[in-house]
Amino acid sequence: MEKQRFDLLKAIEKHIALATLLIVWLAIFVCTISHVPFEGMEPHQAVSYVLTVIAMSMFVAAFPTTVVLFGWFTKRKAASLLLGALLFPSIYCIGFLFLSQGNMVFIHVPGTALYLGVLSAVSGLAGYCAAIHDQRYLAIAIVLVGIWVVALMSGIN
């Protein structure tokens, strides 16, 4: 019995990143679906809305996932941290410059800067954890990506 339990713990440790990935995506799915206003929707509208929310979650997850993959494959901690910290704010600034009309104020409230800072810190930390190149740290990076996606999706009106 003890040998079997030991083997189970080894199997869990070996596949912790995959298990974490599945749990995080399930949590993101539940979190995003729980905010869908289903009352008054036709069934086809509800399905299309849910699929749009899921597709949007997968699209925005590309930013921190890029950082995690960069950290995992290059094993460069400082570069992964910097890429994670600078990728999203850079894309945000470039997008703002191309999409803004007239002389709009760059950051409407200090809360936007704080919001971008927190997202950048989480993304940078995820890249750093992935650069350590250990399954447990990769699992932590996956959880950080999930937190990043939920935080970003909750900030979109």
PyMOL commands that set and color helices and strands:
alter all, ss='L'
color gray80, all
select helices_A, chain A and resi 2-14+16-33+43-60+62-74+77-99+110-131+135-155
alter helices_A, ss='H'
color red, helices_A
deselect
rebuild
show_as cartoon
